[in-house]
Amino acid sequence: MILHVTDAKCVGDYVLQCTFNNGATKLVDLSVLFKYPAYKVLEDRAKFMQFGLRDTLYWESGLDVAPEFLYGHGVDV
């Protein structure tokens, strides 16, 4: 099965609750991405909150995060 994010909502500072197509729900702290230069722009909370969902998280700037990364870095809810 190819992993997809089916739902995501913000539950804290840069922490999203992500639900996956395999039924798992995980809390993912995306602040770990800020160490990568491309993701620094998302430290601006207003820009971070403008994420969309299309099988995974994405932003209009062209950034996205692989569902496997979200799943692997998440904590079970």
C-alpha positions in Angstrom: 0.0 0.0 0.0 1.3 3.5 -0.9 1.1 5.7 2.2 -1.0 8.9 2.0 -2.1 11.5 4.5 -5.9 11.7 4.6 -6.3 14.5 7.2 -4.1 17.0 9.0 -4.7 19.6 11.7 -2.5 21.9 13.7 -2.5 21.0 17.4 0.4 23.1 18.7 3.4 25.1 17.6 4.4 23.4 14.4 2.8 20.1 15.6 0.3 18.5 13.3 -2.0 15.6 13.9 -1.8 13.5 10.7 -4.1 10.7 9.8 -2.9 8.2 7.2 -4.7 5.9 4.8 -3.6 2.8 6.9 -5.7 4.1 9.8 -2.8 5.4 11.9 -2.9 8.8 13.5 0.3 10.5 14.6 1.5 13.7 16.1 4.3 15.2 14.0 6.6 18.1 15.2 7.6 19.7 11.9 10.0 22.1 13.5 12.7 19.5 12.9 12.6 20.6 9.2 13.8 24.1 10.0 17.4 22.8 10.0 17.1 22.5 6.3 17.5 25.8 4.5 14.6 25.2 2.1 12.2 24.9 5.1 13.4 28.0 7.0 10.6 30.0 5.4 8.1 27.9 7.4 9.4 29.2 10.7 7.0 32.1 9.9 3.9 30.6 11.6 1.5 32.4 9.3 3.2 30.7 6.3 3.4 27.4 8.1 -0.3 27.4 8.7 -1.1 27.8 5.0 -0.4 24.1 4.3 -2.7 22.1 2.0 -3.4 18.4 1.7 -3.1 16.4 -1.4 -1.9 12.9 -0.4 0.6 14.7 1.8 1.3 18.2 3.2 2.3 20.9 0.8 2.7 24.6 0.7 2.2 27.1 -2.2 5.9 27.8 -2.2 6.4 24.3 -3.7 7.5 22.7 -0.5 6.1 19.4 0.6 6.8 16.6 3.1 6.8 12.9 2.1 4.1 10.9 3.9 6.8 8.4 4.9 8.8 11.1 6.7 5.6 12.2 8.6 4.8 8.7 9.5 8.3 7.8 10.6 8.8 11.0 12.7 5.3 10.9 14.2 4.3 9.7 17.7 1.2 7.5 17.8 -1.9 9.1 19.1 
